[in-house]
Amino acid sequence: MKRAIEKVLKGRPTIEGAGVRLKRAFGFDEAPELDPFLMLDDFHSGNPDDYLAGFPWHPHRGIETVTYMLEGRVEHGDSMGNKGMLGPGDVQWMTAGSGIIHQEMPKGENGNMWGFQLWVNLPASHKMMDPRYREVKNEEIREVEIGEETSVRVISGELRGVRGPVRDLVVDVEYLDVTMGQGSEFEHAIRKGNRTLAYVVRGSGYFDSEKKSPIIPEHLVIFTDGDSVRIRAQDEGLRFLLLSGKPLGEPVAWYGPIVMNTEEELEVAFREYRNGTFIKHKVR
Ligand code: CO
């Protein structure tokens, strides 16, 4: 059965970090319905005042943060000793697990900055796992051509025999960046029961068979359950991020950058952060 549209959400202007202006596709209020996904932010601006303040040192525990860049650069560093620069097309997949402290400072390029950050929840069994950090360079992400009109960058998951470079995930998330030509169609099988979302980046298109009104950039499509999706690009083509993952079905206790299962675990996390015992991993 084809998945239909359950709901469409418009990205909300939000200020985060030390004063970064971004669009939040979904977050705290919507997350219970979008399990295993917690949040998706779209940082898109041609004005450095919107992003240069960045996200100075802050903790995470109990989640994975997935950063995907389209334009500009982000300088990063963390308590595990990773540091460097993310550029266009790069992905940073960070499993905070028991805790990581990091900073993420957008630098832009010629004033432009465009990137996405997705938060994926971790199951209770893995919330306190050792943190893991993976950086995937643009060149390591393979592009699958479908017909003449559609190309798909496979970040995680599998498409036509091509597996994305981000593997061994705790929560099996499929993350595709799909670009379609004018009027073309893309049909894709997705395991029944998986929460499935599409976020429009450019152009416009139809995400179900009713084709009532095209979905435009900065809008998120939440699909009903089913076996597959079928998407049709409008005249100007279409680019969107396609996400799917199996719901955890566990209680969520969330405050700021930390997401646990109980209020008590949250209190422990913030107490540890205050008294300097938050980090459990070896410090290089
Ligand atoms: Co962060």
Boltz pocket constraint, residues with backbone or C-beta under 6 A from the ligand:
constraints:
  - pocket:
      binder: B
      contacts: [[A, 55], [A, 58], [A, 59], [A, 60], [A, 65], [A, 102], [A, 104], [A, 257]]
      max_distance: 6.0
